[in-house]
Amino acid sequence: MEVENQASSKLTLYYYIDYVKHEITEDQLRFHATWNRENPTKEIEQGNMSNEEFQFGHENITGQENYVMLDAVGKGHYVGCNINIHNMRKTETWDWPGESDDMIFIDREVWPPSLHGTGTEDYVNMAWCLNQEYNAPYHGLILSGGEKWNGKIPYYRYHILDPIQFAKSIRVTIEHGHNNHRSDDWSSTAYCYQEEPHRPLMNLLEVSLRLPLDD
Protein backbone atom coordinates (compact mmCIF):
# COMPACT_ATOMS: atom_id res chain seq x y z
CA MET A 1 0.00 0.00 0.00
CA GLU A 2 1.33 3.41 -0.99
CA VAL A 3 -0.04 6.82 0.03
CA GLU A 4 1.06 9.94 -1.87
CA ASN A 5 0.44 13.47 -0.59
CA GLN A 6 -0.18 15.75 -3.59
CA ALA A 7 -1.24 18.73 -1.49
CA SER A 8 0.93 21.80 -0.91
CA SER A 9 0.97 21.27 2.89
CA LYS A 10 2.04 18.42 5.12
CA LEU A 11 -0.40 15.60 5.75
CA THR A 12 -0.98 13.94 9.10
CA LEU A 13 -2.00 10.37 8.41
CA TYR A 14 -3.26 7.69 10.76
CA TYR A 15 -3.63 4.19 9.39
CA TYR A 16 -4.43 0.71 10.62
CA ILE A 17 -4.20 -2.13 8.13
CA ASP A 18 -5.71 -5.51 8.94
CA TYR A 19 -5.09 -8.21 6.35
CA VAL A 20 -5.07 -11.93 5.75
CA LYS A 21 -2.39 -13.41 3.52
CA HIS A 22 -3.55 -15.77 0.77
CA GLU A 23 -2.02 -17.40 -2.26
CA ILE A 24 -3.30 -15.55 -5.33
CA THR A 25 -3.95 -17.43 -8.55
CA GLU A 26 -3.81 -15.94 -12.03
CA ASP A 27 -7.55 -16.31 -12.61
CA GLN A 28 -8.55 -14.25 -9.56
CA LEU A 29 -9.91 -10.78 -10.20
CA ARG A 30 -8.27 -7.69 -8.69
CA PHE A 31 -10.10 -4.79 -7.07
CA HIS A 32 -9.89 -1.39 -8.81
CA ALA A 33 -11.19 2.11 -8.13
CA THR A 34 -11.23 4.88 -10.72
CA TRP A 35 -12.05 8.58 -10.23
CA ASN A 36 -13.41 10.96 -12.84
CA ARG A 37 -14.67 14.53 -13.03
CA GLU A 38 -16.35 16.73 -15.61
CA ASN A 39 -16.51 20.35 -14.52
CA PRO A 40 -18.70 21.62 -15.93
CA THR A 41 -20.69 19.13 -17.94
CA LYS A 42 -21.68 20.33 -21.40
CA GLU A 43 -25.15 21.88 -21.41
CA ILE A 44 -27.59 22.95 -24.09
CA GLU A 45 -28.93 26.50 -24.25
CA GLN A 46 -32.34 26.77 -22.62
CA GLY A 47 -33.32 29.55 -25.00
CA ASN A 48 -37.10 29.76 -25.33
CA MET A 49 -37.69 26.40 -23.67
CA SER A 50 -39.84 26.43 -20.57
CA ASN A 51 -38.26 25.15 -17.36
CA GLU A 52 -40.34 21.99 -17.65
CA GLU A 53 -39.10 21.31 -21.17
CA PHE A 54 -35.51 22.03 -20.17
CA GLN A 55 -35.72 19.66 -17.19
CA PHE A 56 -37.74 16.87 -18.84
CA GLY A 57 -37.95 17.44 -22.59
CA HIS A 58 -36.57 15.57 -25.60
CA GLU A 59 -35.02 12.11 -25.76
CA ASN A 60 -31.47 10.76 -25.53
CA ILE A 61 -31.12 7.86 -27.98
CA THR A 62 -27.33 7.56 -28.22
CA GLY A 63 -25.82 8.10 -24.76
CA GLN A 64 -22.80 9.72 -26.41
CA GLU A 65 -22.77 12.85 -24.25
CA ASN A 66 -23.38 11.03 -20.96
CA TYR A 67 -21.07 11.46 -17.98
CA VAL A 68 -18.74 8.42 -17.77
CA MET A 69 -18.08 6.74 -14.42
CA LEU A 70 -16.27 3.63 -15.64
CA ASP A 71 -14.78 2.71 -19.02
CA ALA A 72 -13.06 -0.66 -18.73
CA VAL A 73 -11.84 -3.23 -21.24
CA GLY A 74 -11.34 -6.83 -20.14
CA LYS A 75 -13.24 -9.27 -17.95
CA GLY A 76 -14.69 -8.51 -14.54
CA HIS A 77 -17.65 -7.12 -12.66
CA TYR A 78 -18.77 -3.65 -11.67
CA VAL A 79 -19.58 -3.27 -7.97
CA GLY A 80 -20.74 0.31 -7.55
CA CYS A 81 -19.84 3.97 -7.26
CA ASN A 82 -19.95 7.25 -5.41
CA ILE A 83 -21.54 10.08 -7.40
CA ASN A 84 -21.06 13.76 -6.55
CA ILE A 85 -23.14 16.49 -8.18
CA HIS A 86 -22.54 20.18 -7.50
CA ASN A 87 -25.64 21.99 -8.76
CA MET A 88 -24.33 25.07 -10.59
CA ARG A 89 -27.54 26.28 -12.22
CA LYS A 90 -28.69 29.71 -11.05
CA THR A 91 -32.46 29.97 -11.33
CA GLU A 92 -35.53 30.84 -9.30
CA THR A 93 -37.47 28.01 -10.93
CA TRP A 94 -37.73 24.36 -9.91
CA ASP A 95 -34.14 23.10 -10.14
CA TRP A 96 -33.89 19.37 -9.39
CA PRO A 97 -30.55 18.22 -10.95
CA GLY A 98 -31.56 14.55 -11.17
CA GLU A 99 -33.64 12.90 -13.90
CA SER A 100 -30.34 11.56 -15.23
CA ASP A 101 -30.81 8.11 -16.72
CA ASP A 102 -28.07 5.60 -16.01
CA MET A 103 -26.97 3.69 -19.11
CA ILE A 104 -24.58 0.76 -18.77
CA PHE A 105 -23.13 -0.65 -21.99
CA ILE A 106 -21.79 -4.20 -21.58
CA ASP A 107 -19.41 -6.06 -23.92
CA ARG A 108 -19.21 -3.40 -26.64
CA GLU A 109 -22.93 -2.84 -26.86
CA VAL A 110 -24.29 -0.12 -29.09
CA TRP A 111 -27.53 1.71 -28.40
CA PRO A 112 -29.73 0.65 -26.68
CA PRO A 113 -27.79 -0.65 -23.66
CA SER A 114 -28.86 -3.72 -21.69
CA LEU A 115 -29.24 -1.65 -18.54
CA HIS A 116 -31.08 1.66 -18.95
CA GLY A 117 -32.43 3.35 -15.83
CA THR A 118 -34.90 6.16 -15.28
CA GLY A 119 -33.05 8.78 -13.23
CA THR A 120 -30.27 9.52 -10.75
CA GLU A 121 -32.56 9.12 -7.77
CA ASP A 122 -33.78 5.77 -9.06
CA TYR A 123 -30.27 4.47 -9.71
CA VAL A 124 -29.43 5.06 -6.04
CA ASN A 125 -32.63 3.21 -5.02
CA MET A 126 -34.45 6.38 -3.95
CA ALA A 127 -36.98 8.59 -5.70
CA TRP A 128 -39.19 11.65 -5.85
CA CYS A 129 -36.58 14.43 -5.83
CA LEU A 130 -35.09 13.28 -2.55
CA ASN A 131 -34.24 16.12 -0.20
CA GLN A 132 -33.11 14.46 3.02
CA GLU A 133 -30.10 12.40 4.02
CA TYR A 134 -30.51 8.64 3.93
CA ASN A 135 -27.91 5.96 4.57
CA ALA A 136 -28.53 2.27 3.84
CA PRO A 137 -25.81 -0.39 3.58
CA TYR A 138 -25.60 -0.27 -0.22
CA HIS A 139 -27.21 3.01 -1.29
CA GLY A 140 -27.80 6.46 0.10
CA LEU A 141 -27.63 10.24 0.02
CA ILE A 142 -24.88 11.84 2.09
CA LEU A 143 -25.87 15.51 1.62
CA SER A 144 -29.19 16.65 0.19
CA GLY A 145 -28.16 20.07 -1.10
CA GLY A 146 -29.66 23.41 -0.15
CA GLU A 147 -32.67 25.36 -1.36
CA LYS A 148 -33.88 24.01 -4.72
CA TRP A 149 -31.18 21.33 -4.41
CA ASN A 150 -28.34 23.80 -4.93
CA GLY A 151 -24.77 23.08 -3.84
CA LYS A 152 -23.25 19.64 -3.28
CA ILE A 153 -25.28 16.42 -3.53
CA PRO A 154 -23.26 13.19 -3.05
CA TYR A 155 -24.82 9.73 -3.49
CA TYR A 156 -23.57 6.15 -3.31
CA ARG A 157 -24.79 2.92 -4.90
CA TYR A 158 -22.95 -0.37 -4.35
CA HIS A 159 -23.75 -3.43 -6.45
CA ILE A 160 -22.74 -5.91 -3.77
CA LEU A 161 -25.84 -8.08 -4.02
CA ASP A 162 -26.25 -7.45 -7.76
CA PRO A 163 -22.79 -7.20 -9.38
CA ILE A 164 -22.82 -6.38 -13.10
CA GLN A 165 -20.57 -8.81 -14.97
CA PHE A 166 -18.75 -8.15 -18.23
CA ALA A 167 -16.64 -10.47 -20.39
CA LYS A 168 -15.09 -7.96 -22.82
CA SER A 169 -15.81 -4.41 -21.66
CA ILE A 170 -18.11 -2.15 -19.71
CA ARG A 171 -19.00 1.51 -20.00
CA VAL A 172 -20.96 2.86 -17.03
CA THR A 173 -22.54 6.20 -17.90
CA ILE A 174 -25.26 8.52 -16.65
CA GLU A 175 -26.91 11.61 -18.10
CA HIS A 176 -26.16 15.03 -16.55
CA GLY A 177 -29.72 16.19 -16.24
CA HIS A 178 -32.42 14.73 -18.46
CA ASN A 179 -31.11 14.27 -22.01
CA ASN A 180 -27.80 15.86 -20.89
CA HIS A 181 -29.37 19.32 -20.78
CA ARG A 182 -27.65 20.53 -17.60
CA SER A 183 -24.23 22.02 -16.88
CA ASP A 184 -23.11 21.02 -13.37
CA ASP A 185 -19.92 19.82 -11.68
CA TRP A 186 -19.92 16.00 -11.69
CA SER A 187 -17.32 13.71 -10.12
CA SER A 188 -17.37 10.04 -9.23
CA THR A 189 -15.43 7.04 -8.01
CA ALA A 190 -16.35 3.71 -9.59
CA TYR A 191 -15.37 0.30 -8.23
CA CYS A 192 -14.84 -2.94 -10.12
CA TYR A 193 -13.01 -6.25 -10.06
CA GLN A 194 -11.01 -7.11 -13.17
CA GLU A 195 -8.92 -9.93 -14.53
CA GLU A 196 -5.29 -9.00 -15.14
CA PRO A 197 -3.85 -7.79 -17.45
CA HIS A 198 -6.25 -5.23 -18.89
CA ARG A 199 -6.29 -1.79 -20.46
CA PRO A 200 -5.52 0.95 -17.90
CA LEU A 201 -8.52 2.73 -16.43
CA MET A 202 -9.11 6.49 -16.74
CA ASN A 203 -6.19 8.73 -15.80
CA LEU A 204 -6.41 10.75 -12.60
CA LEU A 205 -6.66 14.50 -13.24
CA GLU A 206 -3.98 16.82 -11.87
CA VAL A 207 -4.54 18.32 -8.42
CA SER A 208 -5.78 21.72 -9.63
CA LEU A 209 -8.58 20.00 -11.58
CA ARG A 210 -9.63 17.88 -8.59
CA LEU A 211 -10.23 20.67 -6.06
CA PRO A 212 -13.87 21.12 -4.98
CA LEU A 213 -15.84 24.24 -5.82
CA ASP A 214 -16.97 26.67 -3.13
CA ASP A 215 -20.68 26.66 -2.39
Secondary structure by P-SEA (a helix, b strand, c coil): cbbbbcccccccccbbbbbbbbbbcccbbbbbbbbbbbccccccccccccccccccccccccccccccccccccbbbbccbbbbbccccccccccccccbbbbbbccccccccccccccccccccccccccbbbbccccccccccccccccbbbbbbbcccbbbbbccbbbbbbbcccccccbbbbbbccccccccccccccccccccccccccc
